[in-house]
């Protein structure tokens, strides 16, 4: 008998691709709104969820359905003036893990060709949201330590920062473990964790921490960076979905501000002038190999911490390294900001190719970790932190650089997705859009 976390959605005996005979329009709409809500919660921009929901409504025999997808709720009706089906997500619900994203995408693939009955699809979606973490409580903490060490090897590979990153990574991992079933604690966790890490670092070793700059504090806090949220906001705004794009942009910016406010507050509580640490000078005492090893360690950490689906680690590393190599090449040939654009363009088709392999996970489960390798976390955090307890006006330029890079990452994913759609449209049987 399979355990809950090993269960995978299966077709419901409808190989012909026609809507199940017993499905009614209302049943199909209820399934569609729950599916759209799940995809949105998994991080898929509304600009991709909306047309997909419309297509699925058509294959389930509701061609005139009106579907409206927004960040926290989805509405659908069979036609104008008909009763409305609704599903919503509470604002304080926890983000979905990689295995949950993969399970939801598998249900969506079945729905693309009407290969699952609506009631069965709803059941599978709810099972996907209830999946247990594959690596348990220890995996959550150990995975976060690896994520922190991996990013440390990329941003500031020195012995002191590596040692501190292991400790701080475990501390934040324990805090996330405690807050995962407590909505109020989850909301306050970014500012609480950043304040605590900053206070400890500056109180224990103010001279060393100041020398290493704020780059030394970013690795244990990286999973709080709203890179995916801001990139999705850019995608939605580019596609003309103003409500969802603007709301994601505001939410991501607020999360960004809370995180950096915590760092500044911690420094001030320890009696350290923020001006003294508001620098962005990388230090590498380990060698040129460190960032490359860091990208691999970071990927392994993401796989464990976010409960990657079975047999997906190798594919996750393929997408991560594609993004990393693309960013490095783009930065050398063009600039740092355009390097992120090149990395985003490169990783999107690779993620789409991976999801078509027999053992490949859906692109949702491989793209999200790659965002953190492309987001200029150090520059953005330092730029915002300079506005709290500092009179240094240089922070504005860093904030602008961060926002420009967010926009370029979103445009890169948009361009990469357009290439995928173009290639798939030329096939005899076009596949569904990459998420």
C-alpha positions in Angstrom: 0.0 0.0 0.0 1.4 3.4 -1.0 2.1 6.0 1.6 0.3 9.4 1.2 3.4 11.2 -0.1 4.1 8.5 -2.7 0.6 8.7 -4.2 0.4 10.0 -7.8 -2.6 11.1 -9.7 -3.8 8.5 -12.2 -6.0 8.7 -15.2 -9.6 7.8 -14.5 -10.2 5.6 -17.5 -10.9 8.2 -20.2 -8.3 7.6 -22.8 -10.4 9.1 -25.6 -9.9 12.6 -24.2 -13.7 13.3 -23.9 -15.4 14.7 -20.8 -16.6 11.9 -18.5 -20.1 11.1 -19.4 -21.5 11.7 -15.9 -19.8 15.1 -15.4 -22.1 18.1 -15.3 -21.2 21.7 -16.1 -21.3 22.6 -12.4 -19.1 19.7 -11.5 -16.6 20.6 -14.2 -16.6 24.3 -13.1 -16.0 23.3 -9.4 -13.0 21.2 -10.5 -11.7 24.0 -12.7 -11.8 26.7 -10.0 -10.1 24.4 -7.5 -7.4 23.6 -10.1 -6.9 27.2 -11.0 -6.6 28.1 -7.3 -4.1 25.3 -6.7 -2.0 26.4 -9.7 -2.0 30.0 -8.5 -1.0 29.0 -5.0 1.8 27.0 -6.5 3.2 30.2 -8.0 2.0 30.1 -11.6 1.2 33.6 -12.8 -2.4 34.3 -13.5 -1.5 35.2 -17.0 -0.8 31.5 -17.6 -3.5 30.1 -15.3 -6.3 32.0 -16.9 -6.0 30.8 -20.5 -5.3 27.3 -19.3 -8.5 27.3 -17.2 -10.5 28.5 -20.3 -9.1 25.7 -22.4 -9.9 23.1 -19.8 -13.4 24.4 -19.5 -13.8 23.8 -23.3 -12.6 20.2 -23.2 -15.0 19.5 -20.3 -17.9 20.6 -22.4 -18.3 24.1 -21.0 -17.1 26.2 -24.0 -18.8 29.4 -23.0 -17.6 29.4 -19.4 -16.4 32.7 -17.9 -13.4 32.1 -15.6 -11.7 34.8 -13.6 -8.4 34.0 -11.8 -7.1 36.4 -9.1 -4.3 35.9 -6.6 -6.6 34.7 -3.7 -9.7 33.4 -5.4 -11.1 32.1 -8.6 -14.6 32.6 -10.0 -16.3 30.6 -12.8 -19.7 30.5 -14.4 -21.1 28.3 -17.3 -22.2 31.5 -19.1 -23.3 35.0 -18.5 -25.9 35.2 -15.8 -25.3 31.6 -14.6 -24.6 30.7 -11.0 -20.9 31.2 -10.0 -18.5 28.6 -8.6 -15.9 30.0 -6.2 -12.7 28.8 -4.6 -10.3 30.9 -2.5 -7.0 30.7 -0.6 -6.5 32.3 2.8 -3.8 35.0 2.7 -1.9 33.3 5.5 -1.8 29.8 4.0 1.7 28.2 3.7 3.4 28.1 0.3 3.2 24.7 -1.4 6.3 22.5 -1.5 7.9 21.1 -4.7 6.2 17.7 -4.3 2.8 19.4 -3.9 3.4 21.5 -7.0 4.3 18.4 -9.0 1.2 16.6 -7.9 -1.0 19.5 -8.8 0.6 19.9 -12.2 0.0 16.1 -12.8 -3.7 16.7 -12.2 -3.6 19.7 -14.5 -2.1 17.6 -17.3 -4.9 15.1 -17.0 -7.4 17.9 -17.1 -5.8 19.3 -20.2 -7.2 16.3 -22.1 -10.2 15.6 -19.9 -8.6 12.4 -18.7 -9.9 12.7 -15.1 -13.5 13.0 -13.9 -14.2 16.3 -12.1 -15.0 14.7 -8.7 -11.8 12.5 -9.0 -9.8 15.6 -9.9 -11.0 17.5 -6.9 -10.1 14.6 -4.7 -6.6 14.4 -6.1 -6.1 18.1 -5.7 -7.0 17.9 -2.1 -4.7 14.9 -1.6 -1.9 16.9 -3.2 -2.3 19.8 -0.8 -2.3 17.3 2.2 0.9 15.4 1.2 3.3 14.9 4.0 6.9 16.2 3.7 9.0 13.4 2.2 12.0 13.9 4.5 10.2 14.8 7.7 11.2 17.4 10.3 14.9 16.6 10.1 14.9 17.1 6.4 13.3 20.5 6.7 16.1 21.7 9.0 19.0 19.9 7.2 17.8 21.0 3.8 17.7 24.6 5.0 21.3 24.3 6.2 22.4 23.1 2.8 20.5 25.9 1.1 22.4 28.4 3.3 25.8 26.8 2.7 25.2 26.7 -1.0 24.3 30.4 -1.3 27.2 31.3 1.0 29.5 29.5 -1.4 28.0 31.7 -4.2 27.8 35.1 -2.4 30.6 35.2 0.1 32.7 32.0 0.2 34.9 32.5 3.2 35.5 30.1 6.1 34.0 32.5 8.7 30.8 32.9 6.7 30.5 29.2 6.0 30.7 28.4 9.7 28.2 31.1 10.6 25.9 30.0 7.8 25.7 26.5 9.1 24.6 27.7 12.5 22.2 30.4 11.2 20.8 28.0 8.6 19.9 25.5 11.3 18.4 28.2 13.5 16.1 29.6 10.8 15.2 26.0 9.7 14.0 25.3 13.3 12.1 28.6 13.3 10.4 27.6 10.0 9.6 24.2 11.4 7.9 25.8 14.4 5.9 28.2 12.3 4.7 25.9 9.5 1.4 25.1 11.3 1.0 28.6 13.0 -0.3 31.2 10.5 0.5 34.2 12.8 4.0 33.1 13.3 4.4 32.4 9.6 3.5 36.0 8.8 6.0 37.4 11.3 8.7 34.9 10.5 10.7 37.0 7.9 11.2 40.0 10.1 11.7 37.9 13.2 14.3 35.7 11.7 16.2 38.6 10.0 16.2 40.6 13.3 17.4 37.7 15.3 20.2 36.6 12.8 21.4 40.2 12.5 21.4 40.8 16.2 23.3 37.6 17.0 25.8 38.2 14.2 26.6 41.8 15.1 26.5 41.2 18.9 28.9 38.2 18.8 31.4 39.4 16.2 30.7 42.9 15.2 34.1 43.5 13.6 34.0 40.3 11.5 30.4 40.8 10.5 31.0 44.4 9.4 34.1 43.3 7.4 32.1 40.6 5.6 29.2 43.1 4.9 25.5 42.3 4.7 26.3 39.6 2.1 27.2 37.4 5.1 23.7 37.6 6.5 21.8 36.9 3.3 22.4 33.0 2.9 20.2 32.0 6.0 17.5 34.4 4.9 17.4 33.6 1.2 14.2 31.5 1.3 12.3 34.6 2.5 13.3 36.6 -0.6 10.2 37.1 -2.8 12.0 36.4 -6.1 9.3 34.1 -7.5 6.5 36.5 -6.3 8.0 39.6 -7.9 8.9 37.7 -11.1 5.3 36.4 -11.4 4.2 40.0 -10.9 6.3 41.1 -13.8 4.9 38.3 -16.0 1.3 39.3 -15.1 1.9 43.0 -15.7 3.5 42.2 -19.0 0.5 40.1 -20.0 -1.9 42.8 -19.0 -3.2 41.1 -15.8 -3.1 44.3 -13.8 -4.9 43.3 -10.7 -2.9 40.2 -10.0 0.3 41.7 -11.2 -0.1 44.8 -9.0 -1.1 42.8 -5.9 1.8 40.4 -6.3 4.2 43.4 -6.7 2.9 45.1 -3.6 3.0 41.8 -1.6 6.5 41.0 -2.7 7.8 44.5 -2.0 6.3 44.4 1.5 8.0 41.1 2.2 11.2 42.6 0.9 10.9 45.6 3.2 10.0 43.6 6.3 13.1 41.3 5.7 15.5 44.2 5.3 13.9 46.2 8.2 14.7 43.2 10.4 18.3 43.3 9.4 18.6 47.0 10.1 16.8 46.7 13.4 19.1 43.8 14.5 22.2 45.9 13.7 21.0 48.9 15.6 20.0 46.8 18.6 23.6 45.5 18.6 24.9 49.1 18.5 26.3 48.8 14.9 26.0 51.7 12.4 24.2 50.4 9.3 26.4 52.6 7.1 29.4 50.5 8.2 27.9 47.3 6.8 25.9 48.7 3.8 28.5 47.5 1.3 28.4 45.0 -1.5 32.0 43.8 -1.8 32.3 40.0 -2.5 35.1 38.1 -0.8 36.3 34.7 -2.0 39.0 33.0 0.1 38.2 29.5 -1.1 38.7 29.6 -4.9 36.9 29.9 -8.2 35.4 26.5 -7.7 33.3 27.6 -4.7 30.4 29.2 -6.5 30.0 26.2 -8.8 29.9 23.8 -5.9 27.5 26.2 -4.2 25.0 26.0 -7.0 24.9 22.2 -6.6 24.7 22.3 -2.8 22.0 24.8 -3.1 20.0 22.6 -5.4 20.3 19.6 -3.1 19.2 21.7 -0.2 16.1 22.9 -2.1 15.3 19.3 -3.0 15.4 18.2 0.6 14.0 21.3 2.3 11.1 21.7 -0.1 10.4 18.0 -0.4 11.3 17.5 -4.1 9.2 14.8 -5.8 10.8 11.3 -6.3 13.5 11.0 -9.0 13.6 14.7 -9.6 16.9 15.8 -8.0 19.0 15.3 -11.2 16.4 17.2 -13.2 16.3 20.0 -10.7 20.1 20.4 -10.8 19.9 20.5 -14.7 17.6 23.4 -14.6 19.5 25.2 -11.8 22.8 24.8 -13.5 21.3 26.0 -16.8 20.1 29.1 -15.1 23.4 29.6 -13.3 25.6 29.1 -16.4 23.3 31.4 -18.4 23.5 34.1 -15.8 27.3 33.8 -15.6 27.7 34.0 -19.4 25.3 36.9 -19.7 27.0 38.8 -16.9 30.4 38.4 -18.6 29.2 39.3 -22.1 26.6 41.9 -21.2 26.0 43.0 -17.6 24.8 41.6 -14.2 21.2 42.5 -14.8 21.1 41.2 -18.4 22.9 38.1 -17.1 19.8 37.3 -15.0 17.7 37.8 -18.2 19.8 35.3 -20.1 19.6 32.8 -17.3 15.8 33.1 -17.2 15.5 32.7 -21.0 17.8 29.6 -20.9 16.2 27.8 -17.9 12.5 28.1 -19.1 12.9 25.9 -22.3 15.1 23.5 -20.4 12.4 23.1 -17.6 9.8 22.5 -20.4 12.1 19.9 -21.9 12.6 18.2 -18.5 8.9 17.9 -17.8 8.4 16.0 -21.1 10.9 13.3 -20.0 9.3 10.1 -18.6 10.9 10.7 -15.1 11.0 14.5 -15.4 9.1 16.6 -12.8 6.7 19.4 -14.0 8.4 22.8 -14.7 6.7 24.2 -11.6 8.9 22.0 -9.4 12.1 23.0 -11.1 11.7 26.7 -12.0 10.9 28.0 -8.5 14.3 27.2 -6.9 16.1 28.7 -9.9 14.6 32.1 -9.2 16.8 32.5 -6.1 19.9 32.0 -8.1 18.9 34.8 -10.5 17.5 37.3 -8.0 20.0 40.0 -6.9 19.3 39.4 -3.2 22.5 41.0 -2.0 22.1 44.2 -3.9 18.4 44.5 -3.1 18.7 43.8 0.6 21.6 46.2 1.0 19.8 48.9 -0.9 16.6 48.8 1.2 18.6 48.3 4.5 20.4 51.6 3.8 17.0 53.4 4.3 16.7 52.2 7.9 19.1 53.8 10.3 21.4 55.1 7.5 21.8 58.4 5.7 23.6 56.9 2.8 21.6 57.8 -0.4 23.3 55.1 -2.5 20.6 52.6 -1.5 18.2 54.1 -4.1 20.5 53.0 -7.0 20.7 49.5 -5.5 16.9 49.3 -5.2 16.5 50.4 -8.8 19.0 47.8 -10.0 17.1 45.1 -8.0 13.8 46.1 -9.5 15.2 46.2 -13.0 16.6 42.7 -12.6 13.2 41.4 -11.3 11.6 42.8 -14.5 14.3 41.3 -16.7 13.9 37.9 -15.0 10.2 38.1 -15.7 10.7 39.1 -19.3 13.2 36.3 -19.6 10.7 33.7 -18.5 8.1 35.3 -20.7 10.4 35.0 -23.8 11.4 31.5 -22.8 7.8 30.4 -22.5 7.0 32.0 -25.9 9.7 29.9 -27.5 8.3 26.8 -25.8 4.8 27.6 -27.1 6.1 28.3 -30.6 7.9 24.9 -30.7 5.0 23.0 -29.3 2.5 24.7 -31.7 4.4 23.2 -34.6 4.0 19.7 -33.4 1.1 17.5 -34.6 -0.3 17.4 -31.0 0.7 20.5 -29.1 1.4 20.1 -25.5 0.0 22.3 -22.7 1.7 25.5 -21.9 4.7 25.4 -19.6 3.7 26.6 -16.2 
